[in-house]
């Protein structure tokens, strides 16, 4: 699978969450396996940042499995790094 296809799927999934907006998404792919995901977002003022990051992390992990299948993941799962770059009003 091409990296940009997975990035597009992940961008759409994260964009559907309330209170966060994705600004950058990077994925690590080796052959047919997803080895890492890094997501940068902005959060809406008033959002609980830990909850927002947790929601992004679980949404991304679920979207990776739905898109690539469980066999495309390492046994320990895909590490999803979430960075909240800014809070906007």
C-alpha positions in Angstrom: 0.0 0.0 0.0 1.2 3.5 -0.8 2.0 5.6 2.2 -0.2 8.5 1.0 -3.3 6.3 0.9 -2.9 5.3 4.5 -2.2 8.9 5.5 -5.4 10.0 3.7 -7.4 7.4 5.6 -5.9 8.5 8.9 -6.5 12.2 8.2 -10.1 11.5 7.4 -10.5 9.4 10.6 -8.9 12.0 12.9 -10.7 14.9 11.2 -14.0 13.2 12.3 -13.1 13.7 15.9 -14.5 16.6 17.8 -12.0 19.1 19.2 -8.9 18.2 17.2 -7.7 19.0 13.7 -4.8 17.0 12.1 -1.9 19.1 10.9 0.6 16.4 10.0 0.6 12.6 9.7 3.6 10.4 9.1 3.5 6.6 8.8 6.3 4.1 8.9 5.8 1.3 6.5 8.2 -1.7 5.9 7.1 -4.0 3.1 3.5 -4.8 4.1 3.7 -3.8 7.7 2.9 -0.5 9.5 5.7 0.1 12.0 4.8 3.5 13.4 2.4 6.5 13.1 3.0 10.1 14.2 0.1 12.5 14.3 0.3 16.2 15.0 -2.9 18.0 15.8 -4.3 21.3 17.0 -6.8 21.1 19.8 -9.8 23.3 20.5 -9.5 25.5 23.6 -11.2 23.8 26.5 -10.5 20.3 25.4 -8.9 18.0 27.9 -5.6 17.4 26.1 -4.9 13.9 27.6 -8.4 12.8 26.5 -7.9 14.3 23.0 -4.6 12.6 22.6 -6.1 9.3 23.7 -9.0 9.6 21.3 -6.6 10.3 18.4 -4.4 7.4 19.4 -7.3 4.9 19.5 -8.9 6.2 16.4 -5.7 5.9 14.4 -4.9 2.4 15.7 -8.4 1.3 14.7 -8.2 2.9 11.3 -4.8 1.2 10.6 -6.3 -2.2 11.5 -9.4 -1.5 9.4 -7.3 -0.4 6.4 -4.4 -2.9 6.5 -5.7 -5.8 8.6 -4.3 -7.1 11.8 -1.6 -9.1 9.9 0.0 -5.9 8.8 0.8 -4.9 12.4 3.8 -5.9 14.6 2.8 -8.3 17.4 2.9 -5.5 20.0 0.7 -3.2 17.8 1.5 0.0 16.1 3.0 2.7 18.2 1.0 5.9 17.7 2.8 9.1 18.7 0.4 12.1 19.2 1.7 15.6 19.5 -0.6 18.5 20.2 1.1 21.5 18.6 -1.3 24.2 19.5 -4.6 25.1 21.2 -6.9 27.3 19.2 -9.9 29.3 20.3 
